[in-house]
Amino acid sequence: MHRRRIEVFLEFLIFGIAMGVVEDMIAVVLATGEPITWNILVIVTLVAIPFAAIGELIVDRIHLIPRTEEKNKK
């Protein structure tokens, strides 16, 4: 069960990073009009990672996967 929770955490984390990078790249292009370069992509990725991790930790507290103790009580 512990392995499954790690899998779910990583799935949400990777999806959160990807969505954060896309969102931030759109914002940078629309706000500044600068062309997309590798430097901008790296900075945007570094900014997106902590927000995705924090978001995932908050989502993970909701217990998306019920614990085995909770299953046995029902």
C-alpha positions in Angstrom: 0.0 0.0 0.0 2.9 2.3 0.7 4.2 1.8 -2.8 0.8 2.8 -4.2 0.8 6.1 -2.3 4.3 6.9 -3.6 3.1 6.2 -7.2 0.1 8.5 -6.7 2.3 11.2 -5.2 4.7 11.0 -8.1 1.9 11.0 -10.7 0.4 14.2 -9.2 3.8 15.8 -8.8 4.8 15.2 -12.4 1.4 16.4 -13.7 1.6 19.4 -11.4 5.0 20.3 -12.7 4.0 19.9 -16.3 0.9 22.0 -15.8 2.8 24.6 -13.9 5.5 24.9 -16.6 2.8 25.3 -19.4 0.9 27.8 -17.4 4.0 29.9 -16.5 5.3 29.8 -20.1 2.0 31.1 -21.4 2.1 33.9 -18.7 5.7 34.8 -19.6 5.0 35.0 -23.3 1.8 37.0 -22.9 3.2 39.3 -20.3 6.7 40.0 -21.8 6.5 39.0 -25.4 9.9 37.4 -25.0 10.7 34.4 -27.2 10.9 31.0 -25.4 14.6 30.1 -24.7 16.2 27.3 -22.7 17.0 29.8 -19.9 13.4 30.8 -19.5 12.3 27.1 -19.6 14.7 26.2 -16.8 13.7 29.2 -14.6 10.0 28.4 -15.1 10.6 24.8 -14.3 12.5 25.7 -11.1 9.6 27.9 -10.1 6.9 25.3 -10.9 8.5 22.5 -8.9 8.0 23.8 -5.3 4.4 24.9 -6.1 3.6 21.4 -7.5 5.2 19.7 -4.5 3.3 21.9 -2.0 0.1 21.4 -3.9 0.6 17.6 -3.9 1.3 17.5 -0.2 -2.0 19.4 0.4 -3.9 17.0 -1.9 -2.3 14.0 -0.3 -3.6 14.9 3.1 -7.1 14.2 1.8 -6.3 10.5 1.6 -7.1 9.7 -2.0 -6.3 6.1 -1.3 -8.0 4.8 1.9 -5.8 3.2 4.5 -6.2 -0.5 5.2 -7.4 0.2 8.7 -10.3 2.2 7.3 -11.2 -0.6 4.9 -11.3 -3.2 7.8 -13.6 -1.1 9.9 -16.3 -0.9 7.2 
